[in-house]
């Protein structure tokens, strides 16, 4: 019985392997054929290049803004809220009270 079980196991894996290989060839062969042709119009190509450059610039600026927000959040979480913002204009008294109350609430939650 050992020989028949081994033969069945090997043939099963062989059939599964052949199926996987043929499906992968069909999928990747079709994906390679789906490449877009280059636009024949040079004006259109110039516009697409400018659009791509603009999108990349927007992505870079968005990442810089996000990094600045992460940095600011990290500083405020380590040192607490400042009573005088970076603009140099002092906060009104009701704003200072709200900030101190929210900071106290955050400290009690963190404990």
C-alpha positions in Angstrom: 0.0 0.0 0.0 2.9 2.3 0.6 3.9 2.4 -3.1 0.3 3.3 -4.3 0.0 6.0 -1.7 3.3 7.5 -2.7 2.4 7.4 -6.4 -1.0 9.0 -5.7 0.7 11.8 -3.7 3.3 12.5 -6.3 0.8 12.5 -9.2 -1.5 14.8 -7.2 1.3 17.3 -6.6 2.4 17.1 -10.2 -1.1 17.9 -11.5 -1.5 20.7 -9.0 1.9 22.1 -10.0 1.2 21.9 -13.7 -2.1 23.7 -13.2 -0.5 26.5 -11.2 2.2 27.0 -13.7 -0.2 27.1 -16.7 -2.5 29.6 -14.9 0.5 31.8 -13.9 1.8 31.8 -17.5 -1.6 32.8 -18.8 -2.0 35.6 -16.2 1.5 37.1 -16.6 1.4 36.7 -20.4 -1.8 38.7 -20.6 -0.5 41.3 -18.2 2.6 41.8 -20.3 0.5 42.4 -23.4 -1.6 45.1 -21.7 1.0 47.8 -21.8 -0.3 51.1 -23.0 1.0 52.4 -26.3 2.9 55.7 -26.2 0.9 58.7 -27.2 1.7 59.7 -30.8 0.9 63.4 -30.2 4.0 65.3 -28.8 1.7 68.0 -27.3 -0.2 65.4 -25.4 3.1 63.8 -24.1 4.2 67.2 -22.9 1.0 67.8 -21.0 1.2 64.3 -19.4 4.8 65.0 -18.4 3.8 68.4 -16.8 0.8 66.7 -15.1 3.1 64.0 -13.7 5.6 66.6 -12.4 2.7 68.5 -10.7 1.4 65.4 -9.0 4.8 64.5 -7.7 5.3 68.0 -6.4 2.0 67.8 -4.6 2.9 64.4 -3.1 6.2 65.8 -1.8 4.6 68.8 -0.2 1.9 66.7 1.4 4.5 64.4 2.9 6.4 67.5 4.2 3.1 68.8 5.9 2.4 65.4 7.4 6.0 65.1 8.7 5.6 68.6 10.3 2.4 67.6 12.0 4.0 64.4 13.3 6.9 66.4 14.7 4.6 69.0 16.3 2.4 66.3 17.8 5.5 64.5 19.2 6.8 67.8 20.8 3.5 68.7 22.3 3.0 65.2 23.7 6.4 65.3 25.4 6.4 68.9 26.7 2.7 69.6 27.1 0.8 72.5 25.5 2.5 75.9 25.3 0.8 78.9 26.9 2.2 81.1 24.1 1.9 79.7 20.6 4.6 80.0 18.0 3.0 83.1 16.6 4.0 85.0 19.7 0.5 86.2 20.5 -0.6 85.1 24.0 -3.6 83.0 24.3 -6.8 84.4 25.9 -7.5 83.3 29.4 -10.4 81.0 28.4 -8.1 79.3 25.8 -5.4 78.7 28.5 -8.1 77.2 30.8 -9.3 74.9 28.0 -5.8 73.8 27.2 -4.9 73.0 30.8 -8.2 71.2 31.3 -7.6 69.0 28.2 -4.0 68.4 29.2 -5.2 67.3 32.7 -7.8 65.0 31.1 -5.2 63.5 28.9 -2.8 62.9 31.8 -5.6 61.1 33.8 -6.4 58.9 30.8 -2.8 58.0 30.3 -2.4 56.8 33.9 
